[in-house]
Amino acid sequence: MDKMYVAEPYKIKVVEPIRMTTRAQRQAALERAGHNTFLLDSRDVYIDLLTDSGTTAMSDRQWAGLMLGDEAYAGSRNFFHLLETVQEYYGFRYMVPTHQGRGAEHLLSRIAIKPGDYVPGNMYFTTTRAHQELAGATFRDVIIDEAHDPQADLPFKGNVDLRKFQALIEEVGAEKIPYICLAVTVNLAGGQPVSLQNIRDVSELAHRHGIRVMFDATRCVENAYLIKEREPGHAGRSVREILKEMMSYGDGCTMSGKKDCMVNIGGFLAMNDPELYQAATQLVVLYEGMPSYGGLAGRDMEAMALGIQESVDDDYIHHRIMQVRYLGDRLAAADVPIVRPVGGHAVFLDARQFLDHLPQDAFPAQMLAAQIYLQSGVRSMERGIVSAGRDREGQNHHPNLELVRLTVPRRVYTYAHMDVVADSITDLYEDRRRIPGLTMVYEPKVLRFFTARFEPLPVTQDGARQNALPA
Ligand SMILES: *Cc1c(COP(=O)(O)O)cnc(C)c1O
C-alpha cells in the first residue's frame, strides 16, 4: 500500500505551546475582531493557517546564522553573503535588500513605471497591484481563463495567455508597458504554477518588444518543484537547477523572503540592468535604508541567505508540497469544494460553492473564514471580494474566485494538525446551510481586507437563505 504521507525530513528541537480555547471564548474573540481573522489575537488561535508569510520555522543553522550578524551601517558581510547567494541560486547580478516583499514592489514600481503605463500580470496580488496603481499604472490580468475557474484541473493553471499579452501590446503599445510581472506561483489562483515553456514563451514575446520580465519570485521554489513533477522532461533534474533556469528568462525579481526564503522578515529586489540598479539604490536610501541593508539587520540577511540555500533541498520541498496536498486530499475526500489542483502553499476552499445560498455581496468567504475559526480555533484568510477591493472608480471588484485560504507555514505543523483542520471543516460543511452572510461596517481606503470589520446579517425564521442580499 502507498504511504499516506511523506514523513518529515527534520526533527523537532524547540517547541512552542499553543492554546486550546472554548467555543464561547472564540465567539467573543470573533466579535472583538469584527469577524475579520486578520484582527484576531494570535493567543486566541489554535492552528494558524492565516498565512505562510514570515511564519516559517527557521533551522538550527539559520538561528546560528543570526549570531553571525555584522551590524555595520555599511558594507555588512552578511549583505555580501546574501548577494552571492542570490547570484548563485537565482542568477541575477544586482540585489537590493528590502524589509519585505512590498518594499521591493514599491521600489520597482517607482523606478520602472510612468503614469499612464500598463503592467500586465498573471492575476493580481494585493500589494503588488496597489504599488503599481500608486505609481500611476493600470494593471491588466493576462492569466489564462481557466485560472479563474476553481474546478479547471490543469497542471499549469498559472500560465500567461500569450494572446492576451499580445493583445495588450497591440492595444496600448509596447512603450507603455515597462515590464510584465510574472508571478511564480500564482497566489490568488490557488498557488498555481507556471510552466517552464510558458516562462520561455512570455520571455520571448516580451523581449521581442523591449518589455522586461520581472518575476514575483515569492514562491518560485514551489513553482520549480511543480515543474519537476508535472512538465515532461524535468523529472530527473534538481529543483535548484530548474529554479535557476526559470529565473534565467527574466530581467529581475521582487522577492518576499518571508515565503520561499524561509525567514520571518526580509525581501529583496534583484535585476540584471545596471541602470535599474542605480535607480533602485537611489530610492532605497529614502524608504528602506542603505543599499547594503535595505531595512534589514545584518543577522536577518544572514538568515535569508541560509534560507535560500535550504529552500531548494529536494527532500524539504517534496515534504512541503506533499503536506499541503495531504490536507487538500482529505478535504476533497469529504466532498468539501476546493480549488483544483491543490497548489504549492495552501488549500483554497471554494466559498461560493461551500456557501452557495449566499450572494457574493454578503461576503461568503469572509464568513466562512470566521466560521472555521469559531468551529475549531483554526485561522484562515479570505481571498475574494473583500481582498479584491474597489477599482479606481470606487466600484467593488467582483472576482470570480471567492476563496478561503488555508495556508500551511513551512516546517511548523505536523500531519496530526492537518487532520484537525480537515475534520473540523468537514463538520462545518455538513452544517453549512445555517451560516448567514455578513455586512461590512468599517472599510479602510486601501488594502481593506487587513482591517475591515463585519457583522453577521440577522438570522430570520426562514433561515440563512433569507439573509441573502439582492445579488
Ligand atoms: C506576500 C506576497 C507579496 C508581498 O510580500 P510581503 O513580504 O508580504 O510584503 C508579494 N507577492 C506575493 C505573491 C506574495 O505572496
The ligand as a MOL file (V3000), in Angstrom:
LIG
                    3D

  0  0  0     0  0            999 V3000
M  V30 BEGIN CTAB
M  V30 COUNTS 15 15 0 0 0
M  V30 BEGIN ATOM
M  V30 1 C 3.4760 38.0080 0.2770 0
M  V30 2 C 3.4850 38.3460 -1.1330 0
M  V30 3 C 3.9620 39.5740 -1.5910 0
M  V30 4 C 4.3580 40.7000 -0.6750 0
M  V30 5 O 5.3630 40.3630 0.2050 0
M  V30 6 P 5.4560 40.8890 1.7170 0
M  V30 7 O 6.7170 40.2910 2.2120 0
M  V30 8 O 4.2390 40.4090 2.4220 0
M  V30 9 O 5.5000 42.3810 1.6790 0
M  V30 10 C 4.0170 39.7570 -2.9580 0
M  V30 11 N 3.5910 38.8220 -3.8270 0
M  V30 12 C 3.1010 37.6460 -3.4220 0
M  V30 13 C 2.6550 36.6290 -4.4280 0
M  V30 14 C 3.0220 37.3650 -2.0680 0
M  V30 15 O 2.5020 36.2040 -1.6700 0
M  V30 END ATOM
M  V30 BEGIN BOND
M  V30 1 1 1 2
M  V30 2 1 2 3
M  V30 3 2 2 14
M  V30 4 1 3 4
M  V30 5 2 3 10
M  V30 6 1 4 5
M  V30 7 1 5 6
M  V30 8 2 6 7
M  V30 9 1 6 8
M  V30 10 1 6 9
M  V30 11 1 10 11
M  V30 12 2 11 12
M  V30 13 1 12 13
M  V30 14 1 12 14
M  V30 15 1 14 15
M  V30 END BOND
M  V30 END CTAB
M  END
